Amino acid sequence: MSDYGNTPPPPPPPPMPYGAPGAVTPPPANYLVWAILSTVLCCLPLGIPSIVFSTQVNSKWAVGDVAGAQEASAKARQFAIWAGVAGVILWVLWGILIAVGVANINWNTGTNTSGF
């Protein structure tokens, strides 16, 4: 028998795009700029984890780990805020120490009032 006149089966449908089907949502914010600024300007020990978590957001999103990306985003934001608050507190304390030191100087002799 011959296959002449028979129509071939239709081609398979194209593959689905990577990720979940449906509406495409943007990835969560990674807060990388805030993490870097809080590390450089405020508090290094809390800024480093903020940078680590903020760099994990996009990579977790790319492999489809939506919950992990959202969790890393929340942790990056949390550490950046903590670093900023700690930095402000440390700068205020530093300013108070400088003000107390300047107020303790005897301007006539150039020594402090305690005699040392």
QUIJORA-V621513 format. One record per residue. N is the residue number from 1. RES is the residue in one small letter. PSI is psi as a letter, one per 20 degrees, with the letter a starting at -180 (none if undefined). Layout:
n->{N	N}
res->{RES	RES}
psi->{PSI	PSI}
This chain:
n->{1	2	3	4	5	6	7	8	9	10	11	12	13	14	15	16	17	18	19	20	21	22	23	24	25	26	27	28	29	30	31	32	33	34	35	36	37	38	39	40	41	42	43	44	45	46	47	48	49	50	51	52	53	54	55	56	57	58	59	60	61	62	63	64	65	66	67	68	69	70	71	72	73	74	75	76	77	78	79	80	81	82	83	84	85	86	87	88	89	90	91	92	93	94	95	96	97	98	99	100	101	102	103	104	105	106	107	108	109	110	111	112	113	114	115	116}
res->{m	s	d	y	g	n	t	p	p	p	p	p	p	p	p	m	p	y	g	a	p	g	a	v	t	p	p	p	a	n	y	l	v	w	a	i	l	s	t	v	l	c	c	l	p	l	g	i	p	s	i	v	f	s	t	q	v	n	s	k	w	a	v	g	d	v	a	g	a	q	e	a	s	a	k	a	r	q	f	a	i	w	a	g	v	a	g	v	i	l	w	v	l	w	g	i	l	i	a	v	g	v	a	n	i	n	w	n	t	g	t	n	t	s	g	f}
psi->{q	q	j	p	i	p	p	q	q	q	q	q	q	q	q	q	q	p	a	q	q	b	p	p	q	q	q	q	q	i	k	g	g	h	g	g	g	h	g	g	h	f	o	g	h	h	h	g	h	g	g	g	h	h	i	i	g	h	h	h	h	h	j	j	n	g	g	h	g	h	g	h	g	g	h	g	g	g	h	g	g	g	g	g	g	h	g	g	g	h	h	g	h	g	h	g	g	g	g	h	g	h	h	i	p	o	i	h	i	j	r	r	i	i	i	none}
